[in-house]
Amino acid sequence: MCTGAQPRDRLAVITRHMTAGSSTGGAGSVWGQLPQAPPDPILAVGDAWRQDSDVRKLNLGVGAYRTEEGKPLVLNVVRKAEAALLHDPTLNKEYLPITGDPVFCKLARELALGGDCPAIQQGRVSTVQALSGTGSLRVGAELLATHYKPSRVVLIPKPSWPTHRNIFTKAGMQVQEYRYFEPKSRGLDFQVRLCSHLGEPQRGAVVILHVCVMQVIDPGFLLLAILDVVQSRRLLPFFDSAYQGFASGDLKADAASLRMFANATAPDGGPQELMLAQSFAKNMGLYGERVGALSIISNPLPKTWACKACGRTVHHQQVSLPIHSTVPLPKTWACVASAWAHCALSSSWCDELAGMANSIKAMRSSLTQALRRAGVPGDWSFIEKQIGMFTYTGLTRPQCERLTGKHHVYLTMDGRISMAGLNARGAEYLAGAIVEVIANS
């Protein structure tokens, strides 16, 4: 068995990747005074994992679905759609409109909101194509920073993705955090944390909400209460939908919170306004394709500004500006539109998506049982109660560092692991590693 580098060396690899680019350069370099960039806590983990030669190594940092053999999965529906497009004589390589493929945009918003959504039927939803969820958030942030007048404050959940803070700070927004996670139970602290934190900021602030999960926790029956808090403070919801269908295996069920907000009546009697960033990296396995969309649900607009048939509103004219300044023209994602547009392929996609979600649920059970068999102290039942792709283990930073340095288990230092990166062998190995780490901490 190959043992790879020594523990200190492996931690040094992570540190090196997390501090890459910190060199001050030569005295004559125009980049000589360039300050060190903050490390990316997720990408650095993946880089270090790739350099580790130990056969036992586990990459539980990045959120990417893997097969039982640890290989990336390409969905059958995507392969079929690509094969069909390859032989489509009508397909060309022409530029798309700056706001994207109208067919893709239509299908994306209907997938999220439902085809019977009143906002769609009334022409109050404007959708543009963007570079996955990150690009959608960035375009939305630019629009808010330039045109949103009630507040320049944006509330991001904690824990959440580092990209949330980076994107909105760079756009010129003032970032504040709201807490919802209770570390002791690894569950939702609704009253003390979530409600109180959402009630503190100035009225009109923007609030980032996750569709279907608050990272790993399903707020479930508390959604109405969350809506009440958001509306009472006149907050503008900005939904981040990166995992629709991945939590329960059902696209409609996972969109319940978004659709409840979209169909709600605002305190002033008008429709609830909101923004939505969508990513299809996870639920279609299109990680490297960067497939996403940004939608804006607004109050009724003058007929000269909105077109019900295509969903083009005045927002298109303004949203096109930040798009043009970053990626002037969007990429053609014909395979996605093709997969959705054909009923047979759409049905196959739903089946494959449910299979991936069920596999992750089964892995939660496998890991919980492995921990019990290994004799890990404490109650680890929260692993099966949490949902989605990730689990917050509650392990401390020193424990996480020991997992990486001694056991070749790569995870973020806040104790979060990707359940989608585990398999049966990995669950047993991880459980044994956790026993050792806790015993020596």
N, C-alpha and C positions, 0 to 999 in steps of 0.2 A: 504493500500500500504506500502511495506517495504521501508524505507528510507535509509537503509544502514548506513555507517559510516559518520561522519561529514566531510565537505569539506577538512579541514586541514588534517584529518586522511587519506582521500583517496589520497591526494598528498603525504602524508608520506609513503603510501604503495608503490607508484611508486618509490619514493626516496630510500626506503629500498631495493626494487628489483634491482634498478640501481646501488646500492652500495653493493649488496650482495657479500660476500667473502672478504670484506675489513678488516676484523678483523686481528689483528696482531698475534693472537694466544698466547699460553702460552710461558713463558720464555724458556722452554725446548723444544719447538716444532721446528722441522726442517723447518716448514713453517712460523716461527715467523717473518721473515723479508720479507715475500712475499709482493710485492707492490700491491696496489689496481688496479684491472683491469678496463679499461674504460668501461662504461655502454653501453649496446646495446639499442639504442633508440627505437627499435621496439618491441623486445621481452619483455622488461620491461613493456611496455604499456599493452601487452596481459596478463602478470602475474597480474598486478594490476586490470585489468578488471575482471578477474576470481574471485578475492577476493571480489569484490563489489556485495552486495546482492540486490541492487536496481533494480526493474523490468524494469525501464526505460533505463538502461545502454546500451550504444552502443560501440561496438568495431570496430573502424574505423582505427586502426593502421596497423594490419596485412593484407597482400594482399591475401585474400582467398575468393573464391566465396561462397555465401550463398543463400539459397532458400528464398522465401518470408517469411517463418516461422523462418528464421535465422539459419537454420540447414546446416551442410556441405552437399554438393551434390556429390554423387558417380554416374558417368556417366553410362548410360545403356550399352554402348558399352564395358565398362570395366567389368561390371558384367557378360555380355554374354561371353566375352573372358575368364574370370576366370572360369565360369561354364564349358565351353568347355574344358579347360585345365585340370579341375578336373577329367574329364572322359577320358583323353587321355592316353592310355596305354603305349605310347612311351616316355612320359615325365619322366625324371629322375632328380636326385639331384646332378649330377656330377659337378665338378669344371668347370668353364668357362675358356677360355684362358685369360691371364692377360689383354689383350686389349679388352676383351668383346665378346659378341655374334655377330658374323659376320652378321647375318641377321638383327639384331637390328641396327647395325652401318650403314649398307647399306640403310635401310629404313630411318634412321634419317637424313643422308646427302641428300638423294633424297627429303625428305620432305622440307628441308631448301633451297636447291639449285635448285630443279627441276630435274627430271630424264633425261632431255635433256641438262643438263649443260655440256658445253665442257670440263670443268675441270674434271668432273666425267668420261666422256667418254674417256678422254685421260689418265686416271689413275693418276691424279695429286692431288687427295683428299684422305688424310689419316684420318680415323675416329676411335676413341677409346671410349669405354664406360666409364662414370664417374658418380660421385654422384651428380646428378642434375647440375644446372648451376654453383653453388658455387664450387663444386668439379672440374668441367670442367675448370673454371677460375684458380683454384689453380694449376692444373696439367700444364696448359698453362703457368702460371706465373713461375713455376719452370723451365720449358723448356727454356723460354726466359732468365731468370736470369743466366742460365748455358751456353747457346749456342748462344744467339742473340748478335752479336758484334757491330752493328751500334750505339746503344745507350742503356743506362740503364734507360732511362727516360720513364715513362708511363703516359699518359695524361688521366685523368678520368673526366667525366662530373660533373658539379655542377649546380643543385642538382643531386645526384645519391644515390646509396646504400652504406651504411657504409662498406659493405663487400668488395667493390672494393679497397678502401684504405688499409684495413687490409690485404687482400690477397697479394697484390703486394708489400707492405712494408715488410711483413714477408718473402717474397721470395727474398728480397734484391734489389728490383727495387726502383728507385727514383720517387716518386709520385708527379705530378703537376696537377693542375686543369684547365679546360677550362670552361668558362661560356657560356650559351646559353639562359638562362631564364631571362626575363625582368619582375621584380616583379610588376611594376605598371600596366601593361596590362595583366599580367599572361600569356604571350605569348613568342614567339621566337624572340630574338634579334639577327638577323643573322649577319649583317655587323659589328656592333660595338663590339659585344661580341664573337660570334662563330668564325667568320673568323679571326678576329684579334688575338684571343687567340690561335687558331690552327696554326697561322703563326709565333708565337713567339718562340716555343721550337727548340732545335737543330734538324737538319735533321736526319731522321732515327728513331725518337722516336716512341714508340708504342702508339696508340690512341684507347681508348675504345669507341665504338659506340653501341647504342641500336638499335636492329632490330625493325622496324616499328614505334617506338616512341622514342623521346628523353624524356624519363620518361612519360610525359603526352602530348607532343607536336609532331605533325606530320610535319616534315620538307618539305614534299611534293615536290613541283616543285624545291626546292632548293638543291635537292640531287646531281644534276650534279655539282653545284657550290661547294658543300662540297667535292665531289670526286676530283675536280680540286685542292682545297686547300690541301687535303691529299696527292695527288700525287706530287704537286709542292714542298712540304716539305719532300718528300720521307718517309712519315709516314707509319707505318705498322698497318693496321686496325685490331682490335680484336673486333669482334662483340659479343655482349651479347644478346642472343635470349631467353627471358624468357616468352614472351607473343604472340608468333606467332599465329595469328587467333583471338586473343582476342580483338584487336583494331577495326577491321572492320567486323569480322565474316568470313573472307575469308583468308585461309592460303596462297594462292598465292599472294594476294594483300599485305598482311602484310610482305611478304618476298621480296618485290620489291627492297628495298634499298640494301639488302644483295646480291641479284642476279645481280643487276646492277654493284656492285663492283666486284663480282666474274667473270663477263663476260667482264670486262673492260681490256683495253690494258694499260700496265704500260708505263711511259715516255721513258723507254729504248727500247720499242718495244715488250717486252715480256708480258706474262700474269700477271695480278695483283695478288700479293700474299696477303693472309689474314689468320686470325684464327677465329674460331667460337665456342662459348660455347652455348650449347642448354640445356634448361630445359623443362620438360613436366609436372611440378607440376601444372601449371595453366591450360593449354589447354587440359589436360587429367584428371585434378582433382586428380593427384597422388602426393599430397603434401608430405605425409609421406613415400612414396616409394623411393624418391630421384632418379628420373630417368633422366639421362642426357648424353650428348656426347660432345666430343671435336673433331673438325675437323681442319685440316691444309691444305690450298690450296697453292701449291708451283709451282715454275717453273718446266719445264720438267726435270725429273730425269733420270739417266742412266737406261737402261732396267734391269740391274742386281739389281737395288734398288727398282723398282716399279712393281707392278702387277695390271694391269687394272681390272682384274676380281674381285678381292677382296678388292681393295683399300688399300692394305698394302704396305707402302713405308718404306724408311729408318727411317722415323719419328717414326714408331712403335717401333723400337729398342730403341730409346732414350726416347720416351714418356713412355715406360713401366717402366723406372727407377723411376720417381716420383710416379707413380701408385703403384709400389711395395713397396715403402717406406711409404705409407700412408694406403691404403687398398689393401693388396696383391692380392686379387682376387675379381673381380666384382660380384655383385649380379645378379641372373637370373631374367630378366624382361620379361619372356615369354609372359605374358598377353599383353604387349605393342606390341611386334612383331606379336603376333597372331591377335590383333585387326587391325593392319595395313595391314597384309598380306591377309586378307580376304576382298574382295571388298565390300561386303554387310556391314560389320562392319565399314569399312573406311568411307563409305557413311553416315552411321548413326552417326559416330563421327563428321563429318563435319556439319551435321544438328544440333547436340547438341551444338557444339562449336558456331555456328552462333546464336543459341538461347540464349546462355549465353552472347555473345557480344551485341545482341540486347536488352537484359534485362538491361545491364549496360547503354546503350544509353538511354533507356526509363527512367532509374533512374536519369540520368543527367537532363533530361527534367523535371521530377517530382520535383527534388530538386530546380531547377531554379524557377519553378512556385511557389513552397512553399515559397521560399525566397521573391518573389514579393508579395504574399498574406500577408506575415507576416510584410511587410513594411520595410525590411532590406535596409538601405541606400546604395547607390552606384549601379554600373552596374555589375551584376553577370552573364552576358551572356557568359563570358569566360568558365563557367562550361560546357556548351554544345559544345563549340569549342574545348576544350581539349579532348583527346582521351585515351582509355585504361582503366586500372583498377583504377587509382588514379586521384585525383584532388588537385591542389595546391590552397588553398582558399585565401592566402594572409593574413590570420590572424596572429597577432603578438604572440610572446611567452606568454606575460601576458594574452592575450585573450584566448589562448589555455589552459593555466593553469586554467583559470576561467571556461572554458567549462568542464574540467575534474572535478575540485573541487566542482563546484556548480551544474552542470547538468549531471554528470556521462557520459560524452562523451569522450571517450578515443581515442586520436590521437597523432601523433608525434608532437613535439613542434615547428616544422617548418611550421605547418599549413596544412600538407598533410593529406588527408582523403582517405580511400578506398571506392570507389563507390560500389564495389562488396559486401560490408558489410552492405549496406543500404537496407531498404524496404520502402513501402509506409508510414507506421506509423513512421518509423525512420526519414524519410525525413521531415515530418511535425514537429516532435519534435526537430530535429536539427535546422530547420529554426527558430523556436521560441527561442531556446537557443542562436543562433547567434545574434538575435535581442537584447536580454538582455545583452549579453557580450559586444557588440559594444556600447550600450547605457551607459554602466558603465565602459568603458575603457578610 
